[in-house]
Amino acid sequence: MPKSQRQASKRKPETFGYVRVSTKEQNIDRQIIALEPYAIPQENIFVDEKSGKDFDRPKYKRLLRKLRAGDLLYIKSIDRLGRDYGEIIEQWRHITREKGVDIKVLDMPMLDTTYCKDLLGTFISDLVLQVLSFSAQLERENILQRQAEGIAAAKAKGVAFGRRVVTIPEDFEDIYRRWRNKELSNEQAAALCGFSVRTLYTLTAERRAREGL
């Protein structure tokens, strides 16, 4: 037996969890709570705030580097792994067959490579995986289509998209100077300029950056 395999056989298998949301605004709590019964070490739970369109995700890549033969990976549902049919199938094969790592999909008990490792069990698991992967990609395509249709409908009604143009008042320099000298509060300065405090923060931050402050 090669030395690397002897060392791997002596290593105690670890459990891991993978969580993914598409944006920072989405809540990861539901997925984290689902992983709690499995006593996964906190440092072994990897969270990405990235789209599922591909696997170019920093935490997922780090997870792959840590996985070793005999480890067990938990995910809440197959669409948390990804939403591209071909890439889901490829990543599943890479993890389970090339790395020798088991996967449990909590929302789909049939996608559990620790169970029924015989030929029939593998066939059923692969079949379910293909169906769910196809559904995950189809849902993503439907979401993109609905977004495109919604934007087109809004534009047809005259709704403008993009960053709102901010009109800078003629006396902004004086207001800015008084604000810097703390003669005006944030709210007072924003009101004199005719825009929100948030916009004031953005403009003054840009101004201070140009001034090197």
Order of alpha helices (4+ residues) and beta strands (2+ residues): alpha-beta-alpha-beta-alpha-beta-alpha-alpha-beta-alpha-alpha-alpha-alpha
